[in-house]
Amino acid sequence: MSRFSRQVLETTQALRDLFPPTPLQRNDHLSARYGADIWLKREDLTPVRSYKLRGAFTAMRKVLATDPAHSHFVCASAGNHAQGVAYACRHFGVRGTVFMPVTTPQQKIDKTRVFGGDNVEIRLTGDYFDQTLAAAQAFCTEACAHFLSPFDDSDVIEGQASVGVEILEQLERAPDLVVLPVGGGGLASGVTTYLAEAAPDTRFRYVEPAGGASLAAAIAAGEPVTLKKLNSFVDGAAVARIGVQPFARLKAVTAGHILAAPEDRICITMLEMLNVEGIVLEPAGALSVDALPGLADEIRGKIVVCVTSGGNFDFERLPEVKERAQRYAGLKKYFILRMPQRPGALREFLAMLGPDDDIARFEYLKKSARNFGSVLIGIETKNAENFADLTQKLDDAAFSYRDITEDEALAEFLI
C-alpha cells in the first residue's frame, strides 16, 4: 500500500470525530432509467452540505499536529470552502479569517458565520474573486497565518480522497464506474489516486461545466492553463485554472473521459432531482448525475457511483434555474416581433398561439417606425415542437420576427 493510501485511511478515520460517513444510496429512479445499478454518494449531506469540509479539516489537522502554535488560518472563498474552513476552525478552537467578495450572497455569509461562530472573522473585499484572493494572501503574509487553498494542496487532496474510502466500504465491492465532478481538481484527483490503487478495475469519468472546462484545457495543453472566458453559473466548479497538484495526479486522464455539461442542461437535472427525488443539489452537485445520459450505452448493466458534491442551493435562484431549464429543453423562447400598427394585428398574432402556448412576457420595446412597433415576447409551451407550428404561422402571415433565445448578448440585456 502506498504512503498516500495509508494517509487517506488515517484521515478517513480522523474524520469520524467530525461526522459519520455520508450516505451511499442506490437510486431506483436513475437505475431503472439507465438499466444500471446507480448509487449516489451524498456529499451534499455533510454538516456543511459539501465535501469541502473533508479537505479543510485534514489540512488544518495536519498543520496543528506539526505546529500546535500555528492557530490562525485564512482562506478566500464565496461558498463551500469558506463554510468548511469555518466549521473546522470552530472544531479545533482556532482562529479563522475568511475573505469573501463583496458580491457574495448574504445567505452564504450568514451560513459561514454560523458554522464558524466566534472563531471566524469574515472580511468582504473585492468585486471579483481574484481581488479577494489577492487580499487574503497579502493578509496571510502580514499576519503570519496559514493559507488554506480550496484544492491546490496535498493535504486537502488527501482529505477529499476519503470519499473514495467510504465508497468502497459502503458498497462492499469496487464499482465499475465512478463519475466525478471537476472544478479545481481536489476531489477528482484525490478519489482517482486512491481508487486507482484500492480498486484498479474501476474506471472514471470526469464532468466539468461547459463554461469552465479547466481540466480538458489542461489535458489538451499538457499543463494547467487559464481559461480566457469563464461562466460562473456553476459556482462550485467554475474554476478558470485547475490546480497544479491536482493536475499532476490527473494528467494521464484520456481526453475522451472528460465530459462537458452545458450550464442550462444542468438546470434540468437539478429540477428533476428536486421534483422527483426530493434531493436539493447545487449546480456543481448535479454535475455527475447530469452526465448520465451521455453514458447511457456504456453504463448499462454496470455498477455506477455518482458523487453529488454539494447541496448549498439558494432557493432565490430557483426562478433562474427553471428559466434556463425551459430554454434548454426548447419549451421557452423569446422573440422580437415587428408588430404592424393597425387594428386587429395583436388579435391576429394571439390567434396563432396553440392551446398549449402561453405568453410569459410581453413588452413594447419602442415604437421604431410609424407603421410598426417592436415587441419583446416570451412564450412557454408544453411541447418544443409547437414552436415550429408557431413560426410557420408567423411566416405565412408575413410577420417579421427574430428568435433571440440563443443570442447571448441580446438575451442578457433584454431578458
N, C-alpha and C positions, 0 to 999 in steps of 0.2 A: 504494500500500500504506500502511495506517495505521501510526502510530507503534507502536501496541500489537502489531500483527502483526510488524513489524520486530524489536521487542524479543523476541517469543516465538521467532522464528527464531534470534536470537543466543543466547537462553537454551538452546534445544534443542541447539545446537552446544556450548555450555559444559558441558552435562550429560554429554557424551561423555567428559569427563575422569573421570567418576564411574562410569558404567555404560553399556553398549550399549543400543540401543532395546529395549524389551520386545517379545516376540513378538506378531505379529498372526496368529492361527491360524484357518483355516477349520475349523469343527466339523461333521463329516459327520453325526453323530447328530442334532444340532439342525436342520441344514439339511434332512435327509430328513423329519424330523417336521413341519416347518412349510412345506415346499415353497419354501424361500427359500435364499439364499446367506448363511449366518450366520457371522460372524467374531467371535472373542473377542480383545479387546485385553487381554493378560495382565499387568495391573499387579500381580497377585499374584506376579510373578516378578522384581520389582526386588530389589536387595540386602537391603532391609528388608521385602520381601513386601507393599508397598503403594505407591501413587502419592505418598504424603505426602513422600517424600524429595525429590521434584521441587521442591515449594514451599519446603521448609526450606532446601535448597541454594541456590535462587535468591535468596531473601530475604537469606540470610547473605552470599552473594557480593556482592550489591549494597551492603549495609551496609559491608562491608570495602573495597570499591572506593572508596566515598565517604570513609570514615574508618578507615584501617587500624589505628588505635589502639583502635578500639571492639571489643575482643576478648572480651567476656563476653555470652553470650546466655542468655535464660531462657524457659522455656515451662511450661505446665501441661497435662498430658495423662496419660491412663491407658493409652494404646495406641499407634497407628500414628504420630501426630505426634511423640510422645516419641522413638520409635525413629529417625524421620527426622532430627530435630534432633540426636540423639546421633551418628548416623553422619556428618552434615555437620560437626559440631564436631571430630570426630577427623580428618576430611579436611582441614579448614582449619587444624587445630592451635590452635583457640581453646577457651576455657573455656565450659562449659555447665552450667547448673543446671536440673535437671528436677524439677518438683513433681508428685507423684502422690498420689492419695487413699490413705489408709491401707489401704483395702479392695482395692487393686489386686492381682490375682493375682501370685504370686511369679514365674511364668513370664514375665510382661511386664516385671517389674522386672529380672529376670536378663538378658533379651534387650537391654533398653535399656542396661544396664551393659556388656554385651559389645560392642555397637555403638559406645559412646562411649569405652570404655577409661578411661584416666587423665584424659581431658579432661572427663569429665562427673561431676557430683555429683548424686545422687538424694536428694530430700527427700520423705519421706512425711508428709503433713499433711492433716487434714480427712477426715471420713467421706463427704462428698459433694463433687462436682466444683466446685460454686460456692464452697465453702470453700477448696478447693485453689487455684482461680483467684485468689481474693482474696489469699491468702497469697503467691502467685507475683508478682502485680502490686505488692504492697507491698514485697516484697524487691527487685524490679526497680528501683523508685524509689530505695530506700535504697542499693543497690549501684551505681547509675548504669549499669545494664546495659540491653541491648536486648531488649524482649519480642517473641517470635515468635508471632504469632497463627496458629492452625491453618487459618484460612480468610478472616478479615476483614482482608485485607492485599493491596494491589495487586501487590506483588512475589510473594507466594505464589500469587495467581491467575495471574500470568504464568507461573510455573513449572509449574503444573498444566496450563496450556494447551498445553504441549509434547506432551501426549498426542495432541492433535489434529494437530499437525505430523507426528508419526510415523505416524498412521493414514493420512494422505494419501500419504506417501512409500512406505509399505509396500504399500498397496492399489493404488497407481499409478492411482487414479481416485477420484472422490468417491463415497462410499456414498450409498444412497438414504435411509437412516435410521441415526441413532446413538442408542443407548439409554444414558442416563447415570444413575448413582445420585446421590442428593442427600442431603447431611447439612447441613453449614454452607453449602454452595454454592460452595466454591472451585473444585473440579474442574468442575462443571457450567457455571459462569459463564465460566471460562477457555476451555474447549473450545468452548462455544457462540459466544463472541465471536470466536475465531479462525476457526472454520469458517464462520461467517456471512459472512465476507469471502472466505476462500480457497475455499470450496465453497458458494456461495449457494443451490444447489438441494437441498442436504442438509437433511433435516428431523430433528427431535429429539423424543424422548420422555424424560420425567424420572420417575424412580422413587424414592419415599420409603417408609420403613417406615410402616405404617398408624398405629402408635403414636407417630410423630414427624414428622408431615407439616407441617413448618415452612414450606416453600415454598408449598404450597397455601393455608395460612392467611394468608401474607403477600400472595399474589395476591388473595385474597378481600378482604383489608382495605386493599389498596393500599399497604401498608408492612409492614416486619417487625413481627411480634407474638410475644409469648412464649406458648407453649402452656401451658395450665393443668395438663395431665397429660402425662407422658412415659413411654413404655415403653422401657426401656433394653436390651432383649434384643439389638437390632441396634446394638451399642455403637459401631461405626464410623460410624454415620449417625444415631444418636439425638440430635438437637440440638433444643433447645426453641425456639431463635430463630435464623433464618437470618441470616447476616452482612449488614451494611448495604451493603458494597461488592459482594458477590455479587448481592444483590437488585437493586441499581441496574443490573446487566447482564442480569438475568432478569425484570425487572418487566413486560416485554411478552409473556411466555410465556402462551399460551392455557391457561385452567384445565383444559380437557379433555385437554391434552397432559401433564398431571401424573398419574401413576398411584400408587395406594397399594397396597403389598404387605403382606398380613397376615403377622405375625411367624411364625405356625405354618406357613403355606404356604411361606415361605422355607426352612424346615427340610426340606421335601420336596425342594426344588430343590438344597439343599446335599448331601443324601444321594444324590440321583440323579447329580450331577456327580462325587461321590466314588466311588460304586459302578460307574457306567457308564463314566465318562471318566477316573477316577483323578486328578481335579483337586480340590485342597483349597481351599475358599473359606470365608472367614469370613461371617457373616450379611450384612454390608454388601457384601461382594464378590459375593454371589449375587443382589443386587437386580435388576441389568439382565437376567439370564437368567430370573429369576422372572417378569418382566413379559411374556415372550414369549407365553404362552397367551392373554392378553388382547389381543394384537396380531396374532393368527393371520391374520385376514382381510386386515388391512392390509399385512402384510409378504410375502404370497405372491408369489413371483417377484422379490422385491426383494433388494438387497444391504444387509445389516444388520450393523452393528458394535455389539456389547455390550461395554462396559468392565467387566471384572471387577476391581474396585478394590482387593481385598486378600485375602490368604490366611493371615492370622495367626489361626489357629483353634487353640484349646486343646482337645486331644482328651479332656480330662476333662469337657468339655461334651457329648461325643457322646451319652451316655445321655439327656440333656435334649433334644437335637435330635431323636433318634429318637422320644422320647415325644411331643413337640409334633407331629411329622410324622404319627404314627399317629392322634393325636386329630383333627388337621385332616382327614385322609383318611377319618375315620369308622371306622377299624379298631380303635380302642381307646376304651372308655367306662368310666366309673366310676359305680357306683350305691350308694346307701344302701338296703339291703334290710332290711325288717322281718321277721325270721325267726321263725316260730312255735316256741315252746319245747316241742316234742313229739317223740317218737321218729320218725325217718324223714323229718323235714322237710328236713334238709340233703340226704339222698339224693334226695328228690323234686325239689329245686332242681337238683342236679347232672344229673339225667336230662333236664332241659330244654335243656341245652347241646348244640349240634350238634357234628359231627365236626371242624369247623374252629375251634371256640371253645376258648379256653384261659384259665384263671384266672391272672392275673398278680399279683393281690393279694387277700388275704382276711384281714380283721381285724375282730374284735368291738370295737365302739366302747364299748359299755357295755350292761348289762342294764337297759333303760329301763322294763321292766314285768315282772310276774310271768309273763305268758304269751307275751311277745315279747322278742326281742333284736335290737339294731341291728347290722348288718354292713356294713362298707365293703368293696366288692368291685370289683376291676378286671378287665375281660375284654378279651382280644385276639382278633381273628378275621381270617380271610383275605379276607372279602368284607363290605363295610359293610352289605349288605342282610340279613346274618344277624341283625343286631340287631332288625330288625322281627319276625322269627320268634320270637326270644327274648322280647321284650316282650309279644308276643301270647300266648305260653305262660304268662308270669307273670300276665297279666290273666285268662286263662281259669282259672288255679288260684287266683285271688283273693289272690295275693301282693302285699303293699304294698311299693312301691319308689319311689325318686326318682333320676332321672338328674342327676348333679351335674357332668358333664363340662364344661359350659359355664358353670357357676356360678363366677365368678372368685373370690369371697370364700371359698366353701367349698373349692374346689379348691386354693387357695393354702394354706389351713390344714390340710387333710386329706391332700393328695396331695404 
